[in-house]
Amino acid sequence: MTDIKKLQNKVKEFIKKNNLSKNPDILMIDLTSEIGELSKEIIKSTDYGRHKTRKITPETEYELGDVLFCVIRLANETNIDLDTALEKVLKKYEERAKKNKKKRIGSGR
């Protein structure tokens, strides 16, 4: 069992134990909120763009953990195997990188 699958199972058991199951629509709202909180911490770490270097704070780590938890919950509620999803995405980025090694590989948008 991969580490990602272990994380999905760990979150699944936590949700079941604490009766926290939610509709994927609500989970998307939660995820969006947590991404906003993470963004705020990262922006604060550069003093709102005044500094290039970032000071990673405990709050940044905490918010990133919240985002990860929300992503795993959403995957579990929609029956998505994150291992498979990640492999597909890595293949997509690898193919994109081969096509144009000089451009940054991002979302492609």
N, C-alpha and C positions, 0 to 999 in steps of 0.2 A: 504494500500500500504506500502510495506516495505521501509526501508531507502535505501537499495540497488537499488530498483526499482525507487525511487525518484531521486537518483543520476543518474541512466541511463537516466531518462526522462530529467533531468536538462542538462546533457551533450548533449543529442539529440537535445534539443531546441537551445542550444548554437551553435551547429554545423550547424543546419538549418538556424538560424538567420544570421550567418556569412559565409554561403556558403562554409563550410570547408570539405565537404564529400570527402573521399579518398578511394581508392582501399585497401582492406585488406593487400595486399602484401606491399604496401607503409606504412601502419600503423604498420606492423611488424618491418619494418626498423626503424620507429620512436620509437617504444617501445624498441627495442634493444639499440638504441642510448641513450634513457633516462635511461635505466637500467645501462648502462655504466657510465653515469654521476652520478647516485646514488651510484654506487659501488665506484667511485673515492672519493666521499665525505665521505663515511663510512671508506674507507681505510685511508684517510687523518686524520679522527677523532682518529685513533689509532697510528698516526704518522708512518704509513706504517708498522704496526705490532710491533712497539717498546713498546706499552702500551696495556694492556688488557682492560682498561676502555675506554669507548667511550664518547667523548664529542659531543652531538648532536647539530649541528649548524643550524641556519636558512636556510643555503644552503641545508642541508640534508633534512629538512622538505619540502623545495621547490622542490627538485628533486623527493622526494617520491610522492608529489602531481602530478608532471609530469607523473610519472609511472602510478599512479592511473587513471589519465585522459586518457592516452593512452590505458590502459586495458579496460576502459569503452567504449572508441571509437571503439576499435576492437570488443568488444562484440556487440555493437549496429550495426555495419556494417555487422556483420555475423549473426545477429538475435539470439544471445545467451542471455538467461535470466540468469543473474549472480546470482540471488537468487537460482535458480534451480541448476546451476553449483556448487555453494558453498555447497549446501546441499548434493549433490552427493559426493563431495570431502571430506566433514566432515565425512560422513558415511564410506568412504573408509579408512580414517585415524583412525576412531574409531575402525573399524574391525581389522586394522593392530595393533593398540595399545593393543587390547584384546589378540591377538595372542602372542605378545611378549612385555610385560610391561617394561622390562628392557632395551630394545633398544630404541634409539631415533626414533621418527617418523619424517621422512623427505620425500623426493620425492620417496623413495624406489628404487633409482638407485644407 
